[in-house]
Amino acid sequence: MSQNFRFNYSTATNKGIRPVNEDANWIGFNKNNQGLVVICDGIGSQDDSQIASLIAVDVFKKSFEKHSKIFNIDRFFARNLKIAYSKITKQAEEKLNGKKIGTTLVVSFIDKDTVTTFNLGDSRLYHYSFLENSWTQITRDHNLYNYFLDLAEKDKKIDINQLCMRHKSQLLSLTKCLESGSNAHYDYDKYVFSIALGDVLFQATDGVYHYLKLSDINEIMKTNAGNFEIISTNLVNLALENHSNDNLTSIIVECTNANSKAE
């Protein structure tokens, strides 16, 4: 048995205190009620990185809109990741004198009661289970700290504390992303999990999730139950009130109106 859902969703983005908004996002559903959620966060240390995030989102958006149904999400993602990389690299070479531009990328594909998520970088997807009344972080950040943790797991002789102290100013540096002229988008992560009636997906950039508690989402959703479209805006505003110093983007998706269907 699988279930078809209807979905409420809200999106919001804000440049915050930064001069330019380097985030980009999109959410849409096709005729078969399959959904695609895309969030990108241009790499702040690289000027013009909003170009990379905008290109990536545009590639996935246009490709998804061409299909009334996606039959193979792995092939869809891999093909469009390659196209996005080529376009970003071409733009950097032809318009920016070969300057590096890059972005994080989280793409979540919703099909009936299953979510498939692909991740590069440190933007995140969280899942709230209505039955368990709890949040789970689905994606794992691609940064130097987690890279060191993986090294220490493989080699018990490595002193993780010493390693982190030696590189403490670089621990949040990205180890994977979508970047012009680079292979940093290879070996992306993939996650597959089930959703149920009442579950919630929260996909956001670090300018939002670092500056609020996950319980804040439940409270804001409860307060704005009759005005779902404003929920992400309120989350972004709360992160700003909590002194976020980055661009901010939030997408909230709620599973509603499940109809059982035999496969």
Disulfide bonds with the S-S distance in Angstrom:
none
